[in-house]
Amino acid sequence: MADLSPIDLQKALRGADYPADKKSLVDCARKNKADDKVVSRLDGLKKDSFDGPNEVQKAVFDH
């Protein structure tokens, strides 16, 4: 998705504890006042559990 940058994703997930499930990542993004496009992308991920930020980024951008 061209309108979502890795930096947007990093800002949205600032303070996230890993491993994390999808719901906690969405909650973290909302708490960080992330843009709706970031929240909806996280909420739409097919995977439910992530070991770290690199895994989240791969799932978001390599889907």
Phi and psi in degrees as GROMACS dihedral restraints (atoms count N, CA, C in turn):
[ dihedral_restraints ]
;  ai    aj    ak    al  type     phi  dphi    fc
    3     4     5     6     1   -69.6    20    10
    4     5     6     7     1   -26.8    20    10
    6     7     8     9     1   -88.7    20    10
    7     8     9    10     1     7.0    20    10
    9    10    11    12     1  -121.6    20    10
   10    11    12    13     1   120.7    20    10
   12    13    14    15     1  -102.6    20    10
   13    14    15    16     1   157.5    20    10
   15    16    17    18     1   -57.8    20    10
   16    17    18    19     1   -31.9    20    10
   18    19    20    21     1   -67.2    20    10
   19    20    21    22     1   -41.6    20    10
   21    22    23    24     1   -57.1    20    10
   22    23    24    25     1   -44.1    20    10
   24    25    26    27     1   -64.9    20    10
   25    26    27    28     1   -44.4    20    10
   27    28    29    30     1   -60.7    20    10
   28    29    30    31     1   -43.3    20    10
   30    31    32    33     1   -63.0    20    10
   31    32    33    34     1   -41.3    20    10
   33    34    35    36     1   -64.2    20    10
   34    35    36    37     1   -33.2    20    10
   36    37    38    39     1  -100.3    20    10
   37    38    39    40     1    12.3    20    10
   39    40    41    42     1   -58.2    20    10
   40    41    42    43     1   127.3    20    10
   42    43    44    45     1    88.5    20    10
   43    44    45    46     1     1.0    20    10
   45    46    47    48     1   -68.3    20    10
   46    47    48    49     1   141.7    20    10
   48    49    50    51     1  -100.0    20    10
   49    50    51    52     1   133.3    20    10
   51    52    53    54     1  -115.6    20    10
   52    53    54    55     1   151.4    20    10
   54    55    56    57     1   -64.4    20    10
   55    56    57    58     1   151.8    20    10
   57    58    59    60     1  -135.8    20    10
   58    59    60    61     1   147.5    20    10
   60    61    62    63     1   -92.4    20    10
   61    62    63    64     1   167.2    20    10
   63    64    65    66     1   -58.3    20    10
   64    65    66    67     1   -41.4    20    10
   66    67    68    69     1   -61.3    20    10
   67    68    69    70     1   -42.4    20    10
   69    70    71    72     1   -69.0    20    10
   70    71    72    73     1   -31.0    20    10
   72    73    74    75     1   -68.2    20    10
   73    74    75    76     1   -41.3    20    10
   75    76    77    78     1   -63.5    20    10
   76    77    78    79     1   -44.0    20    10
   78    79    80    81     1   -61.4    20    10
   79    80    81    82     1   -41.8    20    10
   81    82    83    84     1   -63.3    20    10
   82    83    84    85     1   -44.5    20    10
   84    85    86    87     1   -61.6    20    10
   85    86    87    88     1   -41.6    20    10
   87    88    89    90     1   -64.9    20    10
   88    89    90    91     1   -41.5    20    10
   90    91    92    93     1   -62.2    20    10
   91    92    93    94     1   -34.4    20    10
   93    94    95    96     1   -85.0    20    10
   94    95    96    97     1    10.6    20    10
   96    97    98    99     1    56.4    20    10
   97    98    99   100     1    42.3    20    10
   99   100   101   102     1   -68.2    20    10
  100   101   102   103     1   153.7    20    10
  102   103   104   105     1   -60.1    20    10
  103   104   105   106     1   149.5    20    10
  105   106   107   108     1   -57.1    20    10
  106   107   108   109     1   -33.9    20    10
  108   109   110   111     1   -65.8    20    10
  109   110   111   112     1   -34.3    20    10
  111   112   113   114     1   -69.2    20    10
  112   113   114   115     1   -47.1    20    10
  114   115   116   117     1   -60.5    20    10
  115   116   117   118     1   -45.6    20    10
  117   118   119   120     1   -68.6    20    10
  118   119   120   121     1   -33.9    20    10
  120   121   122   123     1   -65.1    20    10
  121   122   123   124     1   -44.0    20    10
  123   124   125   126     1   -63.2    20    10
  124   125   126   127     1   -43.5    20    10
  126   127   128   129     1   -65.1    20    10
  127   128   129   130     1   -26.4    20    10
  129   130   131   132     1   -90.4    20    10
  130   131   132   133     1     1.4    20    10
  132   133   134   135     1   -63.5    20    10
  133   134   135   136     1   141.7    20    10
  135   136   137   138     1   -76.4    20    10
  136   137   138   139     1   -29.5    20    10
  138   139   140   141     1   -83.4    20    10
  139   140   141   142     1   146.5    20    10
  141   142   143   144     1  -104.5    20    10
  142   143   144   145     1   -14.8    20    10
  144   145   146   147     1  -136.2    20    10
  145   146   147   148     1   139.1    20    10
  147   148   149   150     1  -132.9    20    10
  148   149   150   151     1   135.5    20    10
  150   151   152   153     1   -84.3    20    10
  151   152   153   154     1   -19.3    20    10
  153   154   155   156     1  -173.6    20    10
  154   155   156   157     1   175.4    20    10
  156   157   158   159     1   -63.4    20    10
  157   158   159   160     1   -32.8    20    10
  159   160   161   162     1   -64.5    20    10
  160   161   162   163     1   -38.0    20    10
  162   163   164   165     1   -66.1    20    10
  163   164   165   166     1   -39.2    20    10
  165   166   167   168     1   -64.4    20    10
  166   167   168   169     1   -47.1    20    10
  168   169   170   171     1   -60.6    20    10
  169   170   171   172     1   -42.7    20    10
  171   172   173   174     1   -60.8    20    10
  172   173   174   175     1   -44.1    20    10
  174   175   176   177     1   -65.2    20    10
  175   176   177   178     1   -37.2    20    10
  177   178   179   180     1   -72.7    20    10
  178   179   180   181     1   -43.4    20    10
  180   181   182   183     1   -97.8    20    10
  181   182   183   184     1   -15.3    20    10
  183   184   185   186     1  -111.5    20    10
  184   185   186   187     1    23.0    20    10
